[in-house]
Amino acid sequence: MSLDSLVERSASLVGYPPVTRELLNRYVESVDLNVAPSARISIGCLLRRQVEIGPHARLSRGCILDGDVTIGRRTNLEPDCDLVGEVELGNYCAIARESTFQQTNHRIDRPSLQIRFYEEVLDGELPPTAEGPITVGSDVWIGTGATILSGVTIGDGAVVGAGAVVTRDVDPYAIVGGVPAERIGWRFPPEVRSRLLDLEWWEWSEQRIREHRAFFERTLEDAADVPLARSPIPTD
């Protein structure tokens, strides 16, 4: 086992405390971890390459982040999620267990598609292919066992159903499901969606969110339930 692999395994077993992250950043050239002090990483997670985790984000056991991965503020990843390649998740997302974000893929236009075959038998390489980064907005819910593929952008407030395979972009506040995923509904009417996108509450400070608790406990039925971004927000 290489020294890098030994260090990676040790970090996974202890849950990446600050001292371990510092050692990885200093001595493993392929790793660059930028983790907010308030973020929580469970034992059994694996972080590779360039990973940024925002304040109060949470990674449950068995999550793998391997690539140029960014996790926004207070986004939750339930157990056994895989994020591979260039993947960005916004703020306040809910990522259910066993969800996969696969930004890189195997090439299929060569005689073999196995990367290990090219490395160990031919002493060469088979670079992965990709259609572009995966970008997920804020306040997004990804259901259990969903798969998000290369080049996909998921808009703010969207919902991806359990087991869905997302191969193309998802509009903000759309609800999608199936294989491949298709839109099956909307969270809110058009006027509500428009106002929420203007409001961008997920960019607010937590103090401001707490001050406007009444707004977040409100059922949104029409545009009047969402204040204009430029207007004062009622607190009761």
C-alpha angles and dihedrals in degrees: 000000000000122000091247091053091048092051091047092051092048092050090050092052094054099039100247103284115191095265091053092049089051092052092048092050091048102044108023109070095197094055129080113168122184107179124169113237091239095052117108123220117185125221111271098038119127123212120189136175117347113359128167120186121187131220117301093358114147132213115192123210120302099018116148121205109183118166138014095338129169124188118192132224116300093353112152126214114193121211124310101009118157123208111182126178126353105352130158125188120189131220127302095009122158111215112186125216123291095014116154129208106189112182097163125058139186119265111243100188096083128079088258129029098197114109093201091056091058093045101045105027102033097027087229137097142254107205115214120247127228139181093213139291125316111240123188121186128218129287090025124152117208112192127225115293096003119154122212114195136207121299096014124141118198114198128229116285096013125146123216114197124233114279094010121147108214112204101160140034121295120215120235112277092006121140113219134180144160138054106316094018118248130182111267099171150328131260093222142007117274096262092052092048091051094051093047091052090051091047095052092190090176088073093057122107115257089245091058091047091053091048089057098043092135091064092055092049092053124104107235111224106147141005093273089068091064118061120222112262092242094050128084112263114233114239097206 
